[in-house]
Amino acid sequence: MDEIFTGNFTQQEPIPEAAIEAAVAVLRTGRLHRYNTVPGEAGEAALLEEEFAAATGAKYCLAVASGGYALGCALRAVGVRPGDKVLTNGFTLAPVPGAIASLGAEPVFVEVTEDLVIDLDDLVAKADAARVLMLSHMRGHICDMDRLMEIARAHELTVIEDCAHTMGASWAGVPSGRHGAIGCYSTQTYKHMNSGEGGLIVSDDPDLMARMILLSGSYMLYPRHRAAPLAAHFEALKYDTPNVSGRMDNLRAAVLRPQIPTLPERVARWNALYRRMEAGLAGVPGLRLVPRPQAEAYVGSSFQFLLPDHGPERIAALVARLAARGVELKWFGPAEPAGFTSRYDSWKYAPPQRLPRTDRVLAALLDLRLPLTFGEADAAQIARIIAQEVPR
């Protein structure tokens, strides 16, 4: 009889007790709004920004309402206007092109490789079409950031990093989000720190950060930010920068602060699950694992593999068989979106574009979450079931 996996792919770990206690303490004060503080009180949001800046090595940090808001705020801060073209990966999730389109700008998609990262040769070919690249580290895969930044400098591209899937990761020792002008992170439930919804933005540029703080809805209360530029950087901007409110509140900040020091431990646990999956699927006929470069210190909170020689009917049948055995895979191949698997040709607000290499990759790509409610034995069982079903 075939074994059945009984775990839940969407069940996250409980919020840590320290975070629950901190949240209750904020609730008891009634002062949830980030600027609703008493004399001598910094506020949870300001402290979160200070601590996350220190954790990433950034000069400045801003806590906002969501990862998607972070992306839009960053685009506004670098001066993207209606009608502008913005480069981004052909393989990403909908909030990335959505942030571009929300400003009336036009996403220009760059091909992705079989290693699930942006195709740097195609980036070179398209670089002069835009002045901003919103780089998505999709599903936690980081491209050669040294070469990418060389390309960006050569073509005068401003790089905004979407680090929704790479909080805690790095390239050649540099934390994800610290290569470009701005790094944007998500703290949505399925990300690496959990506040239900939320986002964090880091930068070393004082004028960009001052603009983002004003955009986020600081009014004239920006001196209450601790991980922020000097007041002089706000003076030239405060009357010309619109308030596009997207602040994080003190309640969510209180939930997040205790999760910062424990992130390395969670990364180690995710990577142990990821390595169990890799070991269990190595050598399966027709299954291609995604190589991880030596310079990449990744966070294995999800797992991807490709079936390049399987046609769509065979992959659809495989997904159904695995679902019957309790293994929930997401397939990026079908034209009709399901769940979060919409793709560049689903986003009709962007002009039609041809990405033949990306099409081949997405047609063969399968994805699954690895929540920390799973143990290594669970990962081994999932891999074993997949290994049994792929050749059938």
N, C-alpha and C positions, 0 to 999 in steps of 0.2 A: 504493500500500500504506500502511495506517495506521501511523504511528510508534508505537513501544512505549517506555514509560519503564522503565528497568532499575534505578533506585535502590531502596534499602531504607529504608522509612519508619520503621523501628525501630532503625536503626544510629546510635548516638551516636558522638561524637568520642572518641578515646582519652583516658584520664586524663592530664593534663599531667605532663611529666617531673618537675617540681618536687614534685608531689603523690606520684608514685610513690617518689621518693627519700625524702620525709618519711615515707611509710608504711613503707618498708623500715627506716628508722631506728627507728621505734617497734617493729617486729617484732624487731629485733635486741636491744632492751632486754627484751622479754618483758612490759613493763608496759602492757598494753592497757587495763585497767580505769582509768576516769578518775581514781580516787582512789589508784591505785597509783603513787605518785611518790616520788622521793627528796628529801631536804632541799634546798631552794633551787630545786626544779623546779616550774614552774606546771602543766605537763601540757597536752597538745594541746587537750583539750576546753575547759579554762578559757581558753586563749588564743583559740580559735575564738569563744567567746562574747564575749569582749572586743572582738575585731575585727569581728564581725558587728553588735554594738551600735553601734560607731563608724560602720560603713558605713550603718546605717539611721537614725542619730541618736537611738537609744533609750538610756535610762538603763541598762536591764537586759536580759540575754539568757540563755536556757537552751537547751542542746543536748540533744535527746532522740532516742529510738530511731526514730521515724517521724513523718511529718506527721499521720497519724491519731492517734498517741499525743498529739501536741501539742494537737489539737482536744479530745480527752477530758480532758486535764490542765487546759486552760483552762476548760472547763465545770465541772469539779470546783472549781477555784479561785474561780470567781465564785459558787459555792454552789448549783449546779443539783442537785436532789434527785429521787429517783424520783417519778413522777407530775407533775412540772413540765412545762409546755409551753415549747418553745424554737422561735422563729421561724427559718426558713431559706428559701433560694431553692427554688422548684419545679424549677429546672434546676440541678443540681449533680451531683457524683459520689457514689457510695455511701458513702465514708468519712465524709462530712459527716453525713447522717442516722444513719449507723452509730454515730458518736461520741455522738450524742444518745441513741439507743436503748440504748447500752451502759451508761448511767447509770440506766436505767429511766425516762428522761424521754420526752416525746412530741414528735416533730417536727410543727410546724405550717408548712405550705408556703405561701409567698407567690408570687403570679404573677410571671412574667418577661415582658419586652417583646420585640418583634421585634428590638431591639438587643442581646438576650441578657443584659440586666441586670435586677436586681430591679425590680418594678413598685412605684414609691414610693407611688402612690395606694392600691394594695392593701395595702402595708405600713401605711399610716395606718389603714386599715380594720381591720387585725388587730392593731395594736400593743398594744392593751390586754389582749390574750389572754395575754401573756407578759411576762417582765421581761428576757429575754435574746434577742438576735438574733445568730445565727451567720451572718455574711454571707459568701457564697461569691463570689469574683471569678472565676466559672466561665469557663474557657478564655481567661482573660486580659482579660476585659471589665470595666471599672470603671464603676460607676454614678456619678451626681452625688453625690459624697461630702459636699459642703457641705450639700445639702438632706437627705441621709440623716441626717447627724449632727444637724441641726436637729430632725428627726422624733424621733430617739432621745432627745435632751434633753427635748423636749416631753412624751414618753411615759415618761420615766425608763427607757429601755431600755439595758442594758449591751451594747455591741457587741464581738463577737469576730470578727476578720477572718481568713477562710481565704484565704491568699495563696499557695497551692500553685502557681498559674499566673501570679502577678504579682510574684515576686521581681525587683526591678530596675525595676518600673513605679512610676508616681506619678500623683496627681491634684492639679492646680494646684500642683505643686512639692512636695507632701507625699508621701513614700514610701508605697507600699501597705503596710498593716500598722501605720501610725502614726496613723490616725484614731481607731480604737476603743481600748478599754481594753487589749486584747491582740491581737497579730498572730501568726499561726501560718504557718510555711513548711514546705515539704517539700524534701528533698534526694534523693528517689528518682530513679532513673536517668533518667527522662523529664522531669525538672524542670530548673531553670536552673542549679543546681549539682548535681553527681553524686557521691553516695557509696553508690550501690546502694539503700540505705534510710537514712532519717534525717530529723530535723526540727529546727526552730529556733523559739523563742518569744521575742517581745520585748514589753516593757511599760515604762511609766514609773511604775507603781504599786508601791511597795515591799512592801506587804502581799500583793498578788496574786503578785508574783514570789517572795517568800519562801515562800508556800504552794506554788507550783508546784515550786520547788526541793526542798522537803520531799516533796511527792507523788512526784517523779521518782525518789526513792530515795537521797537524800543522807545518810541516817542523821544523825549529828551532825557530819558533815564539811562542812557548808555554809560554814564560813570559808574553804575552799579555792576557792570560786567568786570570780572577780575581777569579773565584770559583775553583781554582786549587791547587794542592800540591806545596810545595816549590821546587825550581829548582833542588835541590839535588836528588829528586826522579826521575827526568828525565835523569840524567847523566848516570846512569847504564843501561838505556833502549834505549837511543836515536839512537844508531848505530845498534841495533839488532831488532828494531820494524819496520815492513814494513808500508809504507804509503798506506792505503786502503781508499782513499779519500771519505769522506762523510760528509763534513762540512755543517752546516746551514749558510745561508747568512744573511746579516744585514737586508734585506728587510723582510724576514719572521720573523726574531726576533723582528723587530719593530711592526709587526702585532700582535705578541703574548704578548708582555710585558704588554699592557693595559688590557689583559684578565686575568692576574694572580689575581689581587685584586678583580675581580668580580666573580671569580670561586665559592665561597661559596653561592652567591646569585643564580647563575645558578643551583647549586646542589639542593638548596631548591626548586626551581621551577620544576626541573626534578622529585624530590621525591614527590611533590604534584601530578604530573601527574601519577606517579607510584601508589600512594595510591588510587587514583580514579579508576585506573584499578583493583587493588586488591579488592576494595569494590564492584565494579560492577560485578566481577566474583566469588566472594565468594559464595559457596553453589551451583554452577552450577553442576548438576549431571554429573559425569564422568570426570570432569575437576579438575586437581590437580594443585594448586598454589605452588610455590616454597617458603618454609619458609625462613625467614631472621633471622639469629641468633641475640641475643641481643647485642653481642660484635661487630657486624658488622655495621659500619656506611656506608651505600652503596650510590651509585649514580645511580638513576633509569632512565638512559638514554635509556634503552631498557627494554622490558618486555617479560618474558617467562612463558609458562604453558605447562602442559603435559596432554595428553589424553591416559592414559595407557591401557584402555580397547577398544579403537578404533583400528580397523585394518587399513592397509595401504589404501585400497580402500575408506573406509569411511573418513579417514583424507584427502585424495586427493580431494574427493568431497566437503568436508567442506572448504578447501582452495579455491577451485574454486568458491563456493557460496559466500564466504566472499569477494573475489576479485570483484565479480559482484556488491557487495554492497559497494565497495570503501575501504575495509579493507585489507591491504597488509600484509599477513603473510608469513614468511619463515619457511619451514619445513625441518628438518635435516634428515628425514627418507629415502628418495629415494636414490637408489644406484648411480644414475646419478647426478653429481653436478649441481647446478643452482645458479647463482649469487655467494654469498660468502659461500654457504652452503656445500662446499666440506667437507669430513670427513676422518677419519684416513685411511679407506680402499680405499679412492680415491687416496692416495699419494703413487703411485707405486714405487717411489724412496726409500721408506722405506721397509724393509723386511716385509712380511705378518705376521700379529699378530692377536691373538684371544682375543677379549674384549667382552664377552657375556653380561656383565652388561651394558657396554656403548652402545652396540647395542640396548638393550631394551630401554634405555633412549632416544637415538637419534630417534628411530622409533616413539616415542610418543611426541617429542619435537617440539613446535611451538614458533616462535619468531617474535617480531615486534619492530620497532624503535619508540621512543617517542621524536621527535624533539621539541625544545622549541618554534617553530612556532605554536604548538598546545597549546590550553588552557585547563583548567580543564573540561570545558563543552565538548570539543572534546574527551578527554580521557573517560569521562562518556559515550558519544555516541558510541565510539569504543567498550567499554566493553558491552554495551547494545546489540549491533549488534551481537557480538560474543556469548553472553549468549543466544540470540534467536536462533542462528544457530547450536550451539553444540548439543542440544538434537534432532535435526531433523534427 
